[in-house]
Amino acid sequence: MNLEVEQKLNDIISYIQDSFEYKKCIEIKKKMANNQTINELVEQIKQLQKQLVRYNNKETKEELKKTEEKLKKIPIYQEYNNYLVIVNEKIELIKMSLNDYFDKKLNNDIMTKNTN
């Protein structure tokens, strides 16, 4: 990849990583790593998801839903998810902006060249 392009992409990544919300996600994630309840629930969810893929039964679906609800009720997990949503929205906005920019630039060039 062209070094200049790579640098510009790194600038965009830095923009996200330097945001308050991204930093909060990292901070909270570190705290959650030491939370036994969260870790146990996450592990249960992973196991239930595997079971659901294998067996696809109603009981497993219900147990998975209940376990996910327990996890979602933990305040630090709620806070993490709130910040994560904002970070993901920033990423999506950048992707959409880049797509829109490329589309306008390239289509404009194509349309202009076709009319000549």
C-alpha positions in Angstrom: 0.0 0.0 0.0 1.2 3.5 -0.8 2.8 5.0 2.3 0.9 8.3 2.0 -2.4 6.4 1.8 -1.5 4.3 4.7 -0.6 7.4 6.8 -4.0 9.0 6.0 -5.7 5.8 7.1 -3.7 5.8 10.2 -4.8 9.4 10.8 -8.4 8.2 10.6 -7.8 5.4 13.0 -6.0 7.8 15.4 -9.1 10.0 15.3 -11.2 7.2 16.6 -8.6 5.9 19.1 -8.2 9.4 20.5 -11.9 9.9 21.0 -13.2 10.0 24.6 -15.7 7.1 23.8 -13.0 4.8 22.5 -10.8 5.5 25.5 -13.7 4.8 27.8 -14.4 1.5 26.1 -10.8 0.4 26.7 -10.9 1.5 30.3 -14.1 -0.2 31.0 -13.1 -3.3 29.2 -10.1 -3.6 31.4 -12.3 -3.3 34.5 -14.7 -5.9 33.1 -11.9 -8.3 32.6 -11.5 -8.5 36.4 -15.2 -8.9 37.0 -16.0 -12.5 37.8 -19.7 -12.2 37.2 -19.3 -10.7 33.8 -16.7 -13.3 32.8 -18.9 -16.2 33.9 -21.9 -14.8 32.1 -19.9 -14.2 28.9 -18.5 -17.8 29.1 -22.1 -19.1 29.7 -23.3 -17.2 26.6 -20.5 -18.6 24.5 -21.4 -22.1 25.5 -25.1 -21.6 25.0 -24.4 -20.1 21.5 -22.5 -23.2 20.6 -25.3 -25.4 21.9 -27.8 -23.4 19.9 -25.9 -23.9 16.7 -25.7 -27.6 17.3 -29.2 -28.3 18.6 -31.3 -25.2 17.9 -33.9 -26.0 20.6 -36.3 -23.7 22.4 -34.8 -24.3 25.8 -31.4 -23.3 24.8 -32.8 -20.2 23.1 -34.6 -19.2 26.3 -31.6 -19.9 28.5 -29.4 -17.8 26.2 -31.9 -14.9 26.2 -32.1 -15.0 30.1 -28.3 -15.1 30.4 -27.9 -12.2 28.0 -30.5 -10.2 29.9 -28.5 -10.8 33.2 -25.4 -9.5 31.5 -27.2 -6.5 30.1 -28.4 -5.5 33.6 -24.9 -5.1 35.0 -24.2 -1.3 35.1 -20.6 -1.4 34.0 -21.5 -3.6 31.0 -24.3 -1.2 30.1 -21.9 1.7 30.2 -19.4 -0.2 28.0 -22.1 -1.0 25.5 -23.3 2.6 25.4 -19.7 3.8 24.5 -19.2 1.0 22.1 -22.3 2.0 20.2 -20.9 5.5 19.8 -17.6 4.2 18.7 -19.2 1.9 16.1 -21.4 4.8 14.9 -18.2 6.9 14.3 -16.6 4.0 12.4 -19.8 3.6 10.3 -20.0 7.3 9.6 -16.4 7.4 8.4 -17.1 4.4 6.2 -20.2 6.0 4.7 -18.4 9.3 4.2 -15.6 7.6 2.4 -17.9 5.6 0.2 -19.9 8.7 -0.6 -16.8 10.6 -1.4 -15.4 7.9 -3.7 -18.8 7.5 -5.3 -19.2 11.2 -6.1 -15.6 11.7 -7.2 -15.4 8.6 -9.4 -18.9 8.8 -10.8 -18.5 12.5 -11.5 -15.2 11.7 -13.4 -16.9 8.9 -15.4 -19.9 11.1 -16.2 -17.7 14.0 -17.2 -15.6 11.8 -19.5 -18.7 10.2 -21.1 -20.1 13.5 -22.1 -16.9 14.6 -23.9 
